């Protein structure tokens, strides 16, 4: 999958490309092959992530998800390695506040990185 993403990005003319939901070392390695690449790790407290997930209900399986089910899903292999990948990130953003506070953190990062 990482190679397919690299192929698609290689033909894109955008100034900035965002990969969302990185779950594996191969994806990180692929991203690091690009000049000026940065890995940004965005985290939030577990309870807050659960509340936001329920509020969004983007995916069918997320609608009405109990906290116990949420905790069980966090223990699957693709999820348990995320904090380790986050330790290798170029920047970490804690997203425990409001949407406006998060936007301010992202804007600050963007202005420092690309201005």
N, C-alpha and C positions, 0 to 999 in steps of 0.2 A: 504494500500500500504506500509506503514511503516513496518508492521509486515512481509510482504513478503520480503522486503529488508533485514530485520534483519535475516530472515531465510537463505537467500542467503549468506550474509556476514558471518554468523556463521560457514558456512562450507568452507569458503575461507581460504587459508593459507598465504595470502599476508601480508607483514609487514605493509603496508599502504593501506587504502581503502578510496576512494574519492566519496562522494555523491555530485552530481552536480544538481543545480536547486531546492534546498530545498524551499518549499513554505508554510509549515504548522508547527504548534506547535508540532503535533504528530511526525513528522519526526525529529524535534530537540530533543524531549524527547527520541526517539528511539536511536539516535546517542549518546546521553549522557549516555546511559546504558553501553556503551563500555568503558573499562579502557583506559586511556590516550586519550580520544576523544577530539577533538578540533573543534569548529565551526569557519570557516574563512569566513568573509563577504567581498566580492569583489564588489566594486561599481565604477561607472564612471558617468560622466556628461551625462545628457539625450541626448544632441545633438550628442555626441560622440558614445553613445550606438546605436543611430539610424544609424549613418554612418557605424558603424561596422556591424550592422545587414544587411544593404543593401549590403555591400561588400561581406559578407559571403554567403547570400542567401541559408542557409542550408535547410530550409523548403520551400515547395511550396508556402505557404501563405505569406512568407516573401519577395518573389521576387516582386519587384516593389511596395512595401508597401509605401504609402505616409506618410509624417510626421504626418498628421492629424490622419490617421489610427493607426499609432504607438502610438500616445498620447491616443487614445481611448482604445487601448489594455492595456495600462499601468493602466487604471482605473478599470479593472475587479478585482473581489474579490481576485483571487489567486495572483495578483500582488501588490495590495495595502498594504498588510501586510508584505511584504518583508523588508522594512526599520525597522519595529518594531522588526522583528526577528534579523536583523542585529545589533540592539542595544544590544542584548544579546550575540553577538559573542565574542569568545575569542581573536580574532584578526581581524582587519579591514585593508584592502588593497585598496587604491585608485588607480584605473587603468586608469588614464587620460593621461598617457604618451605613449611612444613607446612600442612595443612588447619587446624589449630588456630591457627596464626599468622595465616592469612588471616581466619578467623572473628573473631579479636581486632581486626584492622584494620577489618573491616566494622562490628563492634559499636562501636568508637571513633567511626567516621564517623557512624553512625546516632545515637549519643548526642549528638554535637556538632550534628548537623543538625536533629534533631527533638525534642530535650529542652529 
